[in-house]
């Protein structure tokens, strides 16, 4: 078989289709006043072609008026949106980028809010008729087929519905497998011009914040999950923290540098996908030249049209589908805007809702919102009582499973308004938590007597979270109690027998109302430590099976300690692990020992203390041992 030379093929096509290679002036004369013009997306923006049209307009100022320019996302130059061209072009975007945001908010350009999955249908049904498509393609292959490369999305639909298609043929455009191939017969005019593709790098405002968000988010990603990574610096900046995962899949709209790095490392191999197994699926790409080189003629990557990639029913075919997206603002009830900042239009709907709802429909699917807790130099909280006036609700209260900030993970799925509010307050920036508590009380979202400890004293010490394996091989998750734990603690105490509760509280308890429960959940971590022993049921459900706590006595520099373990888990070493961990924490604080009151017949608890090797003094009074246990002779504290 003869070797293929693309440039030679292009010359052959010029001879075979001379009318398709006309002069630019002749080509642009076919664009008429009032035409609706589509321009390729993002990094697929045909830079030379657009500038050539603008130059043509400069030399032929009377040729074109009242044209409407449609685009999904304008990343490159958008001269048609400039005020001086207001009589010639009106820009209308399906997503708002940096180059058009000001024009949209000044009323100089239009924004059409629509799910990305539904956008191609606008063209097919002629709800948005397209007369002209300005696109960019790769060089033709030996059969005359060209690739749309980095921009398939809604571009393919525009081509199939536009009477006039003008293509900039660019050798820098990669050939990408999937739906993006068109034949020279599908194009009216070709303008060969080679130039580097636009490149895109998401800027990260605060690397430390994003790093912490990435670490928390990585906990929610399991080996074998299929991922969608949304727009914005935060979702994409978490990708380096997934490098230890295995057999991840990809079904997304936007392919980025970070995703390609995971593919190169073998983290994303698509082997366990339940749809399009073995292939990463996206609809467009924005990244670096290295990424464009990687996707070129790579059979492991397919670009499909947006009405396929973003179709919630297609997304739902992927078991363990995880949609990760960002937000501009989220309120205490779980509503999210990713489009607006108050009345200011900032982004757009895009594929945000498509993927979040598709993931909810998927078997074992989950949705994650990643968002820094603040904006504008920590002066504004992104977690708010209610969305700002004029904000668009991109996701409703039923769309979100997890919210992740640099302060932790909130799980909202199936939670009441009160539980949601407490979960979100717990991961808000500490300086805004008192305000959120008061606003939540005003709106009757939480208890009117809800306790709260402001400042560093009440800041959750996430670094104390750890895993332990008991003597019976039981894996437990140990972590401090936090303000949103009241429902978990309620379940725990009501699951304990009367006998266990009597041994813990030395009195018969008829109930454990909110007033008592919040004393266990609202903690001054500088004076008290409440450690929960948790067994996870699946990925979402946490079950408290034990609790250990100490409270510091400043006069003796010791701490009073107490435990409770669920009856069905007693004798499995949970109390021992709690004591070991609390001993370790107490020693780090420089405490000298523990004190405890133990009923005389609570033999198991006494034995747990004895095994630690403390130097113990016992005082007996009215059926209760008062234990004083000093650390200086402790053997096993760690």
ZAMARGU-4260 file (C-alpha; in steps of 0.2 Angstrom, whole numbers, plus 5000, padded with zeros to 4 digits):
<rodrens>
0) 5000/5000/5000 | 5007/5017/4995 | 5011/5029/5009 | 4999/5043/5012 | 5004/5061/5011
5) 4990/5073/5017 | 4997/5088/5009 | 4998/5079/4992 | 4980/5073/4995 | 4975/5091/4998
10) 4982/5097/4981 | 4973/5082/4973 | 4957/5088/4981 | 4960/5106/4974 | 4961/5099/4957
15) 4946/5088/4959 | 4935/5101/4968 | 4941/5118/4961 | 4925/5127/4966 | 4928/5122/4984
20) 4945/5132/4985 | 4939/5149/4979 | 4946/5166/4985 | 4941/5172/5002 | 4932/5187/4995
25) 4922/5176/4984 | 4918/5164/4998 | 4912/5177/5010 | 4901/5185/4997 | 4889/5170/5000
30) 4886/5176/5018 | 4870/5187/5017 | 4863/5200/5028 | 4853/5193/5043 | 4862/5176/5042
35) 4864/5165/5057 | 4882/5160/5058 | 4889/5146/5069 | 4907/5146/5074 | 4916/5130/5081
40) 4919/5128/5100 | 4933/5133/5112 | 4950/5128/5106 | 4942/5123/5089 | 4939/5141/5085
45) 4945/5144/5067 | 4955/5159/5071 | 4961/5163/5054 | 4944/5161/5046 | 4936/5172/5058
50) 4949/5186/5056 | 4948/5184/5037 | 4929/5187/5038 | 4932/5203/5049 | 4945/5209/5037
55) 4933/5206/5023 | 4920/5216/5032 | 4933/5230/5034 | 4935/5231/5016 | 4917/5228/5011
60) 4908/5237/5025 | 4891/5237/5017 | 4891/5218/5013 | 4885/5211/5030 | 4872/5218/5043
65) 4862/5210/5057 | 4871/5193/5056 | 4869/5183/5072 | 4884/5173/5078 | 4881/5157/5088
70) 4894/5148/5098 | 4894/5136/5112 | 4910/5143/5121 | 4921/5157/5114 | 4939/5155/5120
75) 4948/5164/5107 | 4946/5181/5100 | 4928/5187/5098 | 4929/5203/5087 | 4911/5200/5082
80) 4906/5204/5100 | 4915/5221/5100 | 4904/5236/5101 | 4910/5243/5084 | 4903/5228/5075
85) 4886/5230/5084 | 4877/5234/5067 | 4885/5219/5059 | 4885/5205/5071 | 4875/5200/5087
90) 4883/5187/5097 | 4873/5173/5104 | 4881/5160/5115 | 4875/5144/5123 | 4888/5146/5137
95) 4897/5162/5144 | 4915/5163/5143 | 4928/5176/5148 | 4928/5185/5131 | 4909/5187/5130
100) 4904/5189/5149 | 4905/5208/5149 | 4895/5210/5132 | 4881/5198/5138 | 4879/5208/5155
105) 4879/5225/5146 | 4866/5219/5134 | 4877/5219/5119 | 4877/5201/5116 | 4864/5187/5120
110) 4865/5171/5130 | 4853/5156/5127 | 4852/5145/5142 | 4849/5127/5137 | 4856/5110/5142
115) 4870/5105/5131 | 4862/5089/5127 | 4847/5098/5119 | 4857/5111/5109 | 4859/5100/5093
120) 4841/5098/5093 | 4838/5116/5091 | 4847/5115/5074 | 4839/5099/5068 | 4821/5106/5072
125) 4825/5123/5065 | 4821/5131/5081 | 4838/5140/5079 | 4841/5139/5060 | 4859/5140/5055
130) 4863/5147/5038 | 4882/5147/5039 | 4895/5136/5049 | 4913/5142/5051 | 4923/5127/5056
135) 4940/5120/5058 | 4946/5103/5052 | 4961/5092/5050 | 4969/5088/5034 | 4959/5076/5023
140) 4963/5057/5023 | 4966/5047/5008 | 4947/5045/5007 | 4943/5063/5008 | 4937/5063/5026
145) 4942/5077/5038 | 4941/5077/5057 | 4933/5090/5068 | 4947/5086/5080 | 4945/5095/5097
150) 4927/5102/5093 | 4913/5089/5089 | 4900/5094/5102 | 4887/5104/5093 | 4898/5108/5078
155) 4893/5092/5069 | 4874/5097/5071 | 4878/5114/5064 | 4887/5107/5049 | 4873/5095/5045
160) 4860/5109/5046 | 4869/5124/5038 | 4867/5127/5019 | 4884/5135/5019 | 4899/5127/5027
165) 4916/5135/5027 | 4931/5125/5034 | 4948/5131/5039 | 4959/5116/5035 | 4973/5116/5048
170) 4987/5103/5049 | 4988/5106/5068 | 4971/5099/5071 | 4971/5081/5077 | 4961/5067/5069
175) 4950/5060/5083 | 4940/5044/5082 | 4922/5045/5084 | 4908/5055/5077 | 4919/5070/5071
180) 4922/5065/5053 | 4915/5074/5038 | 4918/5072/5020 | 4924/5085/5008 | 4907/5084/5000
185) 4899/5090/5016 | 4909/5106/5015 | 4905/5121/5003 | 4922/5129/5004 | 4939/5125/5011
190) 4952/5138/5016 | 4969/5129/5020 | 4978/5138/5033 | 4990/5131/5046 | 4992/5139/5063
195) 4993/5132/5081 | 4977/5128/5090 | 4971/5138/5104 | 4977/5131/5121 | 4969/5132/5138
200) 4975/5131/5155 | 4963/5133/5170 | 4970/5145/5183 | 4969/5140/5201 | 4967/5154/5213
205) 4973/5145/5229 | 4983/5129/5227 | 4982/5125/5245 | 4963/5126/5245 | 4961/5116/5229
210) 4974/5103/5236 | 4963/5100/5251 | 4947/5099/5241 | 4956/5086/5230 | 4961/5075/5244
215) 4943/5075/5251 | 4936/5071/5234 | 4948/5057/5231 | 4940/5048/5246 | 4924/5047/5236
220) 4931/5040/5221 | 4932/5021/5220 | 4942/5010/5209 | 4932/5006/5193 | 4921/5022/5194
225) 4917/5031/5178 | 4921/5050/5179 | 4914/5066/5172 | 4924/5081/5176 | 4916/5098/5174
230) 4921/5115/5169 | 4932/5126/5180 | 4948/5125/5189 | 4943/5116/5205 | 4936/5100/5197
235) 4951/5098/5186 | 4963/5103/5199 | 4958/5087/5209 | 4964/5075/5196 | 4982/5074/5202
240) 4975/5067/5218 | 4967/5052/5209 | 4984/5045/5204 | 4982/5030/5216 | 4966/5024/5209
245) 4964/5010/5197 | 4953/5006/5182 | 4944/5022/5181 | 4933/5026/5166 | 4929/5042/5157
250) 4913/5048/5150 | 4913/5067/5150 | 4910/5082/5139 | 4927/5091/5141 | 4944/5082/5139
255) 4958/5092/5148 | 4977/5090/5151 | 4973/5083/5169 | 4963/5069/5162 | 4976/5065/5148
260) 4989/5063/5162 | 4978/5050/5171 | 4976/5041/5155 | 4995/5041/5152 | 4998/5035/5169
265) 4986/5020/5167 | 4974/5027/5180 | 4960/5029/5167 | 4960/5013/5157 | 4941/5012/5154
270) 4942/4993/5157 | 4927/4992/5169 | 4915/5004/5160 | 4898/4996/5157 | 4896/5007/5141
275) 4909/5010/5128 | 4921/4999/5137 | 4939/5002/5133 | 4936/5019/5126 | 4936/5036/5134
280) 4922/5046/5128 | 4921/5066/5127 | 4913/5079/5115 | 4927/5092/5115 | 4944/5096/5121
285) 4953/5111/5128 | 4971/5109/5134 | 4989/5110/5128 | 4998/5104/5112 | 5004/5089/5121
290) 4986/5084/5124 | 4981/5087/5106 | 4996/5076/5101 | 4990/5062/5113 | 4972/5062/5106
295) 4978/5062/5088 | 4973/5045/5080 | 4971/5037/5097 | 4959/5023/5096 | 4956/5023/5115
300) 4948/5040/5114 | 4931/5044/5105 | 4923/5061/5103 | 4904/5060/5101 | 4891/5073/5098
305) 4884/5082/5113 | 4867/5074/5111 | 4875/5058/5114 | 4889/5062/5128 | 4877/5073/5137
310) 4861/5063/5136 | 4856/5058/5154 | 4850/5041/5148 | 4867/5037/5140 | 4876/5043/5155
315) 4864/5032/5166 | 4870/5017/5157 | 4887/5018/5166 | 4887/5009/5183 | 4897/5018/5196
320) 4895/5035/5187 | 4903/5049/5196 | 4899/5067/5190 | 4911/5080/5198 | 4906/5098/5195
325) 4909/5116/5202 | 4897/5129/5209 | 4898/5148/5211 | 4886/5147/5226 | 4876/5134/5236
330) 4863/5138/5249 | 4859/5129/5265 | 4845/5119/5258 | 4856/5112/5244 | 4852/5123/5229
335) 4866/5127/5218 | 4870/5140/5205 | 4884/5137/5193 | 4878/5151/5181 | 4876/5167/5189
340) 4883/5178/5203 | 4867/5186/5209 | 4860/5195/5194 | 4876/5194/5184 | 4877/5181/5171
345) 4894/5172/5173 | 4894/5155/5165 | 4880/5145/5159 | 4870/5129/5161 | 4881/5119/5149
350) 4882/5100/5153 | 4881/5103/5172 | 4864/5097/5175 | 4865/5084/5161 | 4878/5074/5170
355) 4872/5077/5187 | 4855/5070/5183 | 4862/5056/5172 | 4874/5051/5187 | 4859/5050/5199
360) 4850/5038/5187 | 4865/5027/5185 | 4866/5012/5196 | 4878/5016/5210 | 4880/5033/5203
365) 4884/5049/5213 | 4886/5067/5211 | 4899/5079/5219 | 4900/5097/5220 | 4918/5104/5223
370) 4918/5122/5228 | 4931/5133/5238 | 4922/5139/5254 | 4925/5157/5250 | 4928/5169/5236
375) 4936/5186/5233 | 4950/5184/5246 | 4939/5176/5259 | 4927/5190/5260 | 4912/5181/5253
380) 4906/5164/5258 | 4900/5153/5244 | 4889/5143/5256 | 4875/5155/5259 | 4858/5155/5268
385) 4848/5156/5252 | 4854/5159/5234 | 4857/5178/5230 | 4843/5187/5222 | 4842/5184/5203
390) 4853/5168/5204 | 4849/5154/5192 | 4846/5137/5200 | 4857/5126/5190 | 4854/5111/5202
395) 4839/5108/5213 | 4839/5101/5230 | 4838/5083/5224 | 4852/5084/5212 | 4867/5083/5224
400) 4874/5069/5234 | 4890/5077/5241 | 4897/5094/5243 | 4916/5096/5246 | 4926/5111/5252
405) 4943/5113/5259 | 4935/5110/5276 | 4927/5093/5273 | 4913/5083/5265 | 4894/5086/5267
410) 4883/5072/5262 | 4865/5079/5257 | 4856/5064/5249 | 4841/5059/5258 | 4844/5072/5272
415) 4831/5084/5279 | 4833/5103/5277 | 4839/5104/5295 | 4852/5090/5292 | 4858/5098/5276
420) 4860/5115/5284 | 4871/5108/5298 | 4881/5097/5286 | 4885/5113/5275 | 4888/5124/5290
425) 4901/5111/5296 | 4911/5113/5279 | 4909/5132/5277 | 4923/5144/5281 | 4925/5145/5300
430) 4923/5164/5300 | 4906/5163/5292 | 4899/5149/5302 | 4892/5160/5316 | 4883/5170/5303
435) 4876/5155/5294 | 4870/5148/5311 | 4860/5164/5315 | 4853/5165/5297 | 4848/5147/5298
440) 4839/5150/5314 | 4830/5165/5307 | 4823/5154/5293 | 4819/5140/5305 | 4830/5128/5296
445) 4839/5122/5312 | 4834/5121/5331 | 4832/5138/5339 | 4843/5133/5353 | 4857/5125/5342
450) 4873/5127/5350 | 4889/5133/5341 | 4907/5136/5346 | 4915/5150/5336 | 4933/5152/5331
455) 4947/5140/5332 | 4939/5131/5347 | 4925/5124/5336 | 4935/5121/5320 | 4934/5103/5316
460) 4952/5094/5317 | 4951/5084/5301 | 4969/5079/5304 | 4964/5067/5318 | 4954/5056/5307
465) 4961/5038/5306 | 4958/5020/5303 | 4961/5006/5315 | 4959/4987/5315 | 4953/4979/5331
470) 4959/4963/5338 | 4945/4953/5329 | 4950/4961/5312 | 4936/4973/5312 | 4941/4989/5303
475) 4934/5005/5311 | 4935/5023/5306 | 4940/5035/5321 | 4936/5053/5319 | 4931/5068/5331
480) 4912/5071/5332 | 4906/5087/5323 | 4892/5098/5323 | 4882/5089/5310 | 4883/5072/5319
485) 4868/5074/5329 | 4857/5062/5319 | 4871/5048/5319 | 4873/5050/5338 | 4854/5049/5340
490) 4854/5032/5331 | 4868/5026/5341 | 4861/5030/5359 | 4844/5023/5354 | 4852/5007/5348
495) 4861/5005/5365 | 4853/4994/5378 | 4846/5001/5394 | 4860/4992/5403 | 4874/5000/5392
500) 4867/5017/5394 | 4866/5015/5413 | 4884/5010/5413 | 4889/5025/5403 | 4878/5038/5412
505) 4875/5029/5429 | 4857/5033/5428 | 4842/5027/5418 | 4838/5037/5403 | 4821/5039/5396
510) 4826/5048/5381 | 4840/5057/5372 | 4833/5074/5366 | 4841/5087/5355 | 4847/5097/5371
515) 4857/5082/5377 | 4863/5076/5360 | 4870/5092/5354 | 4882/5092/5369 | 4890/5077/5361
520) 4891/5085/5343 | 4895/5103/5347 | 4913/5102/5354 | 4926/5114/5361 | 4941/5104/5354
525) 4953/5113/5365 | 4945/5107/5381 | 4935/5091/5375 | 4938/5077/5363 | 4924/5066/5357
530) 4930/5052/5346 | 4917/5041/5336 | 4921/5024/5331 | 4912/5021/5314 | 4909/5007/5303
535) 4905/5012/5285 | 4890/5004/5276 | 4893/5005/5258 | 4900/5022/5252 | 4888/5034/5260
540) 4881/5027/5276 | 4891/5029/5292 | 4886/5019/5308 | 4892/5024/5325 | 4897/5009/5335
545) 4906/5017/5349 | 4911/5034/5357 | 4925/5039/5368 | 4927/5056/5376 | 4938/5065/5387
550) 4936/5082/5396 | 4951/5091/5402 | 4952/5096/5421 | 4964/5111/5421 | 4967/5110/5440
555) 4975/5093/5438 | 4980/5093/5420 | 4971/5077/5418 | 4955/5072/5408 | 4940/5063/5414
560) 4936/5049/5401 | 4921/5039/5397 | 4915/5026/5384 | 4900/5018/5376 | 4900/5004/5364
565) 4885/4997/5354 | 4880/4981/5362 | 4881/4970/5347 | 4899/4976/5345 | 4905/4974/5363
570) 4920/4962/5365 | 4927/4966/5348 | 4941/4978/5354 | 4932/4994/5349 | 4934/5001/5367
575) 4952/4996/5367 | 4955/5006/5351 | 4946/5021/5357 | 4956/5021/5373 | 4972/5019/5364
580) 4968/5033/5352 | 4962/5045/5366 | 4978/5041/5376 | 4988/5046/5361 | 4979/5062/5359
585) 4980/5066/5377 | 4998/5063/5378 | 5001/5075/5363 | 4992/5088/5373 | 5004/5085/5388
590) 4990/5078/5399 | 4996/5068/5414 | 4983/5055/5415 | 4964/5051/5415 | 4951/5049/5428
595) 4935/5039/5426 | 4920/5034/5436 | 4915/5015/5433 | 4901/5005/5440 | 4908/4991/5451
600) 4901/4977/5440 | 4907/4985/5423 | 4921/4972/5423 | 4924/4974/5405 | 4928/4992/5406
605) 4939/4990/5421 | 4949/4977/5411 | 4951/4989/5396 | 4959/5002/5407 | 4970/4989/5416
610) 4977/4982/5399 | 4984/4999/5396 | 4996/4998/5410 | 4992/5014/5418 | 4997/5018/5436
615) 4980/5017/5443 | 4973/5022/5460 | 4955/5016/5464 | 4943/5023/5476 | 4926/5014/5480
620) 4911/5024/5485 | 4892/5019/5484 | 4895/5005/5470 | 4906/5016/5459 | 4925/5015/5457
625) 4934/5032/5455 | 4949/5028/5445 | 4964/5039/5443 | 4976/5033/5430 | 4993/5042/5427
630) 5002/5040/5410 | 5020/5039/5417 | 5020/5020/5418 | 5008/5017/5403 | 5014/5003/5391
635) 5003/5003/5376 | 4997/5020/5373 | 5000/5026/5355
</rodrens>
